[in-house]
Amino acid sequence: MPVTVSPVRPADLPPVFAALYGAPGEAVAWMADVLVRAWMVQNKAGEVVGAVGLRPSPAHGAELVGGALPGPDHLEAATALAYAARQDAGCAYAFADGSLFPAEALEAAGYREVGAYRLLAGPTPAGRTEVPEGLRLLPLADVSDPATRLDALATYEDRIGHHAVTPEAAADGAGGFDPHLSLIALDAEGRAAGLCRAAPEELYARIDAPGVRADLRHTGLRAALLLGVCALARARGLEHVSVESWGDTPGELAQDLALGLGVETENPILAVG
């Protein structure tokens, strides 16, 4: 059954997003605010069966936000939306979660797998590794300068799946992360070199995979940050951790698996351009 894609304003998307994500309109309104262009797709009967918007990415063009609603037009609608976004953005990516944008639809629109979102979990890893020479790790709570915190958060920006950081993300408590359970790495000049944030949940620590400055990714800083945060978690009595990552390399995944963590969720990231 043919579908039709039409450009719309990002402000028109919250009602469709509410249906896509199963959330109240006010809960998804912020999503429209971060989009620069948008499209809706209708089936032959004129019913809206999906929508997508482009969220700018610092190094990878834009992320496709939205997708197709369940139903007989799902695959065709998802493919049409992905193709329209590709034609406009040139360089874009999407998470293939199997519902909003199936991998099959993205591949049909010319996208190819380049990475993944992963959730790893397991007993809190033990052990330590040396902090590379010239660097030091501090609790994030000890570094209050907003600019340094923003620079640390920016170590993620070139990784696919990440977005430009905002000042709000550097505040204490942002995203539920505890600055006393999180570590920041500084170099000899006091510049941000890396970051690993963690949030205490009821029975475990929720950890963001470490961000490391590009010029230091060949060192052991990533492992030092992750194991350092795990040591803080164990001191809190948190015997299990989850680690979320976006666009980590196969080598980084192998390191995390070697710590005894296992993959619980994996959504491929497909890109074009």
LOTI-24446 format. One record per atom (N, C-alpha, C): residue in one letter; x, y, z. Coordinates in steps of 0.001 Angstrom, whole numbers, plus 500000, padded with zeros to 6 digits. Layout:
N
AXYZ/...
***
This chain:
273
M500850498813500000/M500000500000500000/M500892501247500000/P500722502174499052/P501613503334498964/P501428504281500136/V502525504946500495/V502486505966501545/V503023507269500973/T502682508366501629/T503097509691501181/T503784510420502312/V504967510976502041/V505730511724503041/V505635513212502719/S505351514008503745/S505235515456503573/S506039516181504642/P506736517274504269/P507437518066505286/P506434518779506193/V506781518867507473/V505953519571508458/V506875520363509372/R506287521120510273/R507075521823511278/R507401520860512425/P508579520952513032/P508844520128514214/P507787520292515300/A507215521487515412/A506195521726516428/A504933520906516201/D504765520346514996/D503585519530514701/D503733518082515175/L504915517703515625/L505185516287515867/L504756515718517220/P504678516495518305/P504379515878519609/P503180514937519641/P502031515232518990/P500937514252519048/P501314512899518434/V502072512926517336/V502501511661516728/V503547510984517610/F504473511764518137/F505484511198519028/F504840510572520260/A503776511185520775/A503089510617521935/A502578509213521616/A502054509028520411/A501589507703520001/A502763506753519774/L503851507256519185/L505011506417518916/L505651505892520192/Y505787506782521177/Y506512506433522393/Y505596506034523545/G504289506075523325/G503360505704524385/G503470506587525599/A503595507896525366/A503792508856526451/A502869510047526248/P502574510786527320/P501761511994527167/P502464513019526282/G501679513852525611/G502246514854524716/G503228515771525403/E502933516150526653/E503838517064527357/E505176516404527672/A505189515080527748/A506436514372528057/A507368514297526863/V506833514448525652/V507672514366524453/V507815515713523753/A507221516760524336/A507264518072523684/A508699518563523492/W509584518236524447/W510972518691524354/W511656518158523088/M511212517009522610/M511851516416521450/M511707517308520230/A510524517914520079/A510313518804518940/A511222520023519018/D511548520432520236/D512366521638520417/D513796521457519927/V514280520205519846/V515675519978519453/V515795519592517976/L514677519566517258/L514692519159515860/L514798520360514935/V515435520172513796/V515595521267512831/V514687521115511616/R514301519886511259/R513362519644510166/R512554518409510496/A511389518273509836/A510515517161510200/A509618516767509034/W509128515508509089/W508236514966508072/W507194514062508739/M506023513981508141/M505019512989508516/M504746512100507311/V504292510898507591/V503948509969506528/V502500509513506712/Q501762509476505600/Q500362509061505606/Q500181507849504703/N499215507006505071/N498904505871504211/N497888506277503149/K497440505309502373/K496539505603501257/K495226506214501737/A494816505871502970/A493573506397503520/A493735507788504117/G494957508333504070/G495195509656504622/G495484509673506111/E495681508493506709/E495973508410508141/E497477508611508369/V497828509381509393/V499233509557509763/V499733508256510384/V500782507694509811/V501314506412510286/V502761506524510751/G503245507748510898/G504593507922511411/G505095509325511200/A506215509640511835/A506830510962511710/A508297510857512093/V509088511777511567/V510507511802511893/V510994513237511888/G511974513501512738/G512633514801512746/G514133514608512797/L514877515642512435/L516339515598512451/L516873516338513662/R517619515632514480/R518287516228515640/R519774516355515314/P520309517577515284/P521712517742514882/P522677516976515780/S523708516429515164/S524772515729515865/S526088516453515586/P526958516615516585/P528192517376516372/P529087516834515261/A529113515504515086/A530061514926514131/A529428513995513111/H528116513793513202/H527504512788512339/H526222513283511686/G526182514555511354/G525033515095510645/G523834515273511529/A522960514266511571/A521754514367512380/A521251512976512728/E520567512898513856/E519904511661514270/E518447511694513832/L517945510563513359/L516529510442513057/L515781510168514351/V514848511052514690/V514039510918515899/V512602510671515477/G512011509605515967/G510647509254515600/G510621507880514984/G509726507679513997/G509624506390513342/G508215506132512863/A507919504881512595/A506624504487512048/A505788503782513106/L504483504019513073/L503556503367513983/L503346501914513579/P502986501044514529/P502683499651514177/P501512499581513205/G501517498559512374/G500412498385511447/G500884497850510116/P499963497649509193/P500326497060507901/P501261497919507062/D501316499244507349/D502179500142506572/D503524500391507255/H503794499651508343/H504938499982509195/H506260500011508425/L506584498952507749/L507881498859507073/L507997499894505961/E506956500034505169/E507003500997504073/E507091502422504602/A506350502712505676/A506376504057506248/A507744504378506830/A508345503417507537/A509670503641508118/A510712503867507027/T510627503086505954/T511570503246504846/T511418504616504197/A510174505046503979/A509927506332503337/A510427507486504197/L510211507402505505/L510698508457506399/L512223508506506406/A512861507339506495/A514328507294506516/A514906507847505217/Y514249507554504107/Y514746508041502819/Y514575509553502708/A513424510087503147/A513201511532503096/A514223512272503954/A514496511735505143/A515480512373506019/A516873512312505398/R517181511186504768/R518488511053504119/R518650512069502993/Q517622512225502180/Q517687513158501063/Q517926514581501533/D517375514935502672/D517531516295503203/D518861516479503918/A519180515532504808/A520351515701505676/A521654515312504990/G521601514328504098/G522837513838503498/G523569512900504430/C523941513395505592/C524624512595506611/C523678512441507794/A523289511207508091/A522320510978509164/A522480509560509697/Y521915509320510878/Y521938507978511470/Y520662507743512255/A520398506476512546/A519217506102513312/A519514504853514121/F518814504723515240/F518894503515516052/F517870502517515523/A518322501332515198/A517420500291514709/A516925499493515907/D515823499949516490/D515328499301517705/D514300498214517415/G514000497984516132/G513078496931515764/G511629497336515764/S511299498514516305/S509904498942516324/S509721500253515577/L510411501297515978/L510251502598515321/L510918502598513943/F512174502169513900/F512920502063512647/F513569500677512574/P512909499695511992/P513548498383511829/P514787498482510946/A515773497666511226/A516993497667510414/A516673497433508941/E515693496588508661/E515328496289507277/E514898497547506536/A514139498422507229/A513672499660506600/A514838500608506352/L515731500724507320/L516874501611507160/L517789501132506036/E518008499835505969/E518851499293504899/E518221499531503536/A516911499416503456/A516230499663502186/A516367501118501752/A516545502019502720/A516736503439502421/A518197503803502225/G519097502809502262/G520502503051501973/G521402503206503178/Y520906502970504379/Y521715503095505596/Y522471501780505838/R523634501894506500/R524439500719506801/R524898500770508263/E525045499590508865/E525403499525510286/E526815500058510520/V526939500946511517/V528236501550511836/V528574501447513318/G527662501001514141/G527906500943515575/G526677500414516276/A526599500677517585/A525461500171518344/A525321500927519653/Y524093500934520138/Y523833501260521548/Y523832499944522295/R524506499907523430/R524522498679524233/R524289498993525707/L523587498074526349/L523468498069527800/L524133496797528290/L525225496960529033/L525921495837529631/L525624495815531124/A525650494628531712/A525371494526533143/A526098493322533719/G526266493361535052/G526906492251535735/G527372492661537107/P528031491740537814/P528596492092539117/P529590493234538981/T529645494083539971/T530548495233539930/T531985494769539757/P532628495131538648/P534005494670538424/P534956495141539519/A535891494297539855/A536936494626540827/A538236494855540077/G539262495224540826/G540567495449540226/G540802496925539951/R542041497214539656/R542436498594539369/R543404498585538188/T543559499737537588/T544561499896536541/T545234501241536734/E546463501351536319/E547217502574536534/E546635503731535725/V546560504876536363/V546168506094535651/V547361506527534800/P547159506797533526/P548292507191532673/P549047508381533235/E550343508392532990/E551213509450533507/E550733510821533022/G550776511782533940/G550373513142533609/G548891513412533793/L548137512392534200/L546698512548534404/L546348512226535850/R545231512759536304/R544740512430537641/R543230512331537606/L542705511454538471/L541268511261538582/L540765511907539862/L539658512614539745/L539036513273540885/L537545512994540874/P536916512959542062/P535455512923542065/P534917514147541324/L533896513963540533/L533327515085539801/L532883516188540753/A532494515819541958/A532062516807542950/A533174517787543307/D534440517382543107/D535573518247543451/D535891519260542362/V535260519142541205/V535506520059540091/V534197520783539789/S534088521992540288/S532825522730540162/S532789523658538956/D533937523878538307/D533984524804537176/D533118524285536033/P532074525028535645/P531176524535534589/P531880524306533254/A532855525158532914/A533540525014531637/A534338523713531579/T534996523358532680/T535759522109532712/T534831520906532616/R533704520992533300/R532734519898533219/R532188519751531797/L531898520861531163/L531401520808529791/L532448520225528858/D533704520591529056/D534773520034528228/D534868518513528425/A534654518066529659/A534692516627529925/A533534515925529223/L532348516513529287/L531196515934528596/L531403515925527075/A532126516922526583/A532351517022525136/A533252515915524605/T533906515159525494/T534734514047525013/T533891512966524334/Y532568513017524533/Y531673512062523870/Y531212512535522498/E531360513814522198/E530624514408521089/E530957513832519719/D532138513294519533/D532462512755518218/D531984511318518042/R531433510728519112/R530936509359519041/R529511509358518493/I529231508489517549/I527896508416516978/I526897508011518060/G525763508677518048/G524756508448519078/G524732509513520142/H525731510410520129/H525805511480521126/H525444512818520495/H525070513765521340/H524644515082520890/H525511516166521521/A525358517369521029/A526090518499521607/A525667518683523061/V526644518863523922/V526333519003525345/V525807520405525628/T525023520512526674/T524448521789527093/T524884522095528511/P524866523356528910/P525247523688530289/P524430522935531334/E523168522659531040/E522324521949531997/E522870520561532297/A523507519944531311/A524031518586531495/A525216518548532440/A525844519697532680/A527020519746533553/A526656520003535011/A525389520257535297/A524979520583536667/A524957519327537534/D525160519508538834/D525043518394539763/D523648517785539663/G523600516468539610/G522319515783539571/G521723515624538196/A522304516238537169/A521772516105535810/A521741514631535417/G520620514188534872/G520477512802534465/G520459511817535616/G520361512333536849/G520382511466538013/G521771511053538459/F522809511556537774/F524171511155538101/F524644511841539381/D525349511090540190/D525852511555541487/D527300512017541307/P527601513301541540/P528982513766541339/P529981513132542297/H529509512575543420/H530415511898544351/H530690510457543926/L529890509949543003/L530054508583542513/L530625508580541096/S530955509771540602/S531460509955539243/S532888510482539293/L533656510182538246/L535056510608538195/L535317511443536952/I536156512467537111/I536632513274535998/I538148513150535942/A538703513106534754/A540152513049534564/A540645514411534099/L541718514878534711/L542341516141534327/L543783515883533912/D544269516677532931/D545673516546532552/D546530517481533384/A547816517528533081/A548743518316533898/A548416519795533883/E547755520276532839/E547366521686532750/E545997521952533359/G545375520920533925/G544058521079534525/G542918521015533541/R543204520611532285/R542153520496531284/R541453519147531404/A540174519124531044/A539413517882531095/A539983516865530115/A540185515650530590/A540721514583529758/A539751513416529608/G538785513314530511/G537837512211530439/G536818512304531554/L535811511442531464/L534700511499532413/L534010510145532460/C533591509749533648/C532739508569533808/C531737508877534907/R530447508934534526/R529406509305535479/R528605508077535906/A528132508112537154/A527361506998537690/A526225507529538545/A525147506759538593/A523977507093539401/A523629505886540259/P523405506088541554/P523001504956542394/P521523504641542201/E521226503406541862/E519849502944541816/E519613502065543042/E518451501462543127/E518109500735544356/E519083499604544661/L519442498840543635/L520283497665543868/L521557497656543035/Y521800498717542278/Y522962498708541402/Y523374500139541075/A524524500282540417/A524989501580539936/A524784501642538431/R524151502704537969/R523950502937536529/R525095503819536047/I525877503326535110/I527111503996534688/I527044504313533200/D527501505507532836/D527756505839531440/D529155505350531087/A529304504676529961/A530649504291529524/A531543505528529502/P532795505397529884/P533660506576529985/P533816507324528670/G533882508643528778/G534273509476527660/G535737509856527828/V536510509740526774/V537949510037526833/V538305510942525666/R539110511950525946/R539553512877524908/R540243512108523780/A540004512516522556/A540467511738521407/A541972511470521434/D542765512432521894/D544217512252521877/D544714511303522957/L543808510839523835/L544206509964524936/L543556508584524839/R542865508309523747/R542154507038523648/R543074505843523450/H544323506106523132/H545273504996523003/H545841504595524357/T545549505341525400/T546076505063526739/T545084504198527524/G545424503934528773/G544539503154529640/G543568504002530426/L543331505244530000/L542476506131530780/L541047505609530873/R540507505074529781/R539129504592529824/R538956503531530902/A539859502566530944/A539766501503531947/A539937502051533354/A540846503016533517/A541064503600534843/A539810504310535338/L539125505025534444/L537896505709534826/L536811504707535211/L536601503703534385/L535522502754534647/L535781501966535929/L536984501458536096/L537282500686537298/L537292501575538537/G537680502843538370/G537640503771539495/G536216504015539962/V535297504188539027/V533895504368539390/V533333503087540011/C533728501948539478/C533264500689540055/C533746500531541503/A534958501001541789/A535454500947543168/A534601501823544083/L534196502986543590/L533312503853544378/L531955503182544594/A531469502493543577/A530187501797543700/A530270500678544743/R531347499914544708/R531503498847545702/R531560499421547112/A532215500566547272/A532292501200548591/A530917501632549080/R529989501846548163/R528602502198548514/R527747500949548750/G528335499777548581/G527576498550548734/G526786498158547506/L527114498764546350/L526414498459545106/L527165497325544410/E526591496143544451/E527292494939544008/E527072494618542540/H526227495378541864/H525998495176540439/H526011496524539733/V526359496496538458/V526375497718537663/V525716497459536315/S525213498536535730/S524865498528534312/S525713499601533654/V526137499354532443/V526985500300531710/V526352500531530347/E526008501803530058/E525424502168528771/E526493502764527874/S526467502382526610/S527441502933525674/S526775503205524335/W527270504231523673/W526816504606522339/W528034504714521437/G528116503873520433/G529181503994519455/G530557503587519938/D530646502766520989/D531958502295521424/D532572501377520371/T533875501285520382/T534584500472519400/T534537498997519794/P534807498080518848/P534880496662519203/P535910496384520291/G537016497117520264/G538033496924521296/G537541497331522673/E536803498427522736/E536257498871524021/E535210497895524533/L534389497369523630/L533418496357524031/L534127495127524584/A535188494701523923/A535936493531524385/A536498493758525787/Q536985494966526057/Q537505495280527386/Q536405495167528435/D535211495674528121/D534109495624529082/D533655494191529313/L533606493396528257/L533224491994528416/L534249491238529252/A535513491614529124/A536574490959529892/A536450491252531388/L535711492286531743/L535484492618533156/L534355491785533761/G533748490924532957/G532663490099533457/G531286490652533180/L531194491720532413/L529898492284532056/L529350491560530835/G528032491505530736/G527397490864529591/G526428491807528917/V526229491608527621/V525327492475526851/V523884492063527130/E523093493014527658/E521672492761527896/E520805493327526770/T521203494461526224/T520455495091525134/T521446495600524105/E521110495408522843/E521961495929521765/E521078496387520620/N521150497660520302/N520422498220519166/N521443498739518170/P521484498180516963/P522429498676515964/P522158500138515610/I523221500846515268/I523110502207514737/I523480502130513266/L522572502579512417/L522803502586510968/L522930504019510503/A523818504264509535/A524098505625509093/A524242505677507590/V524163506904507070/V524357507157505654/V525082508475505509/G525877508621504469/G526553509883504212/G527952509932504783/
***
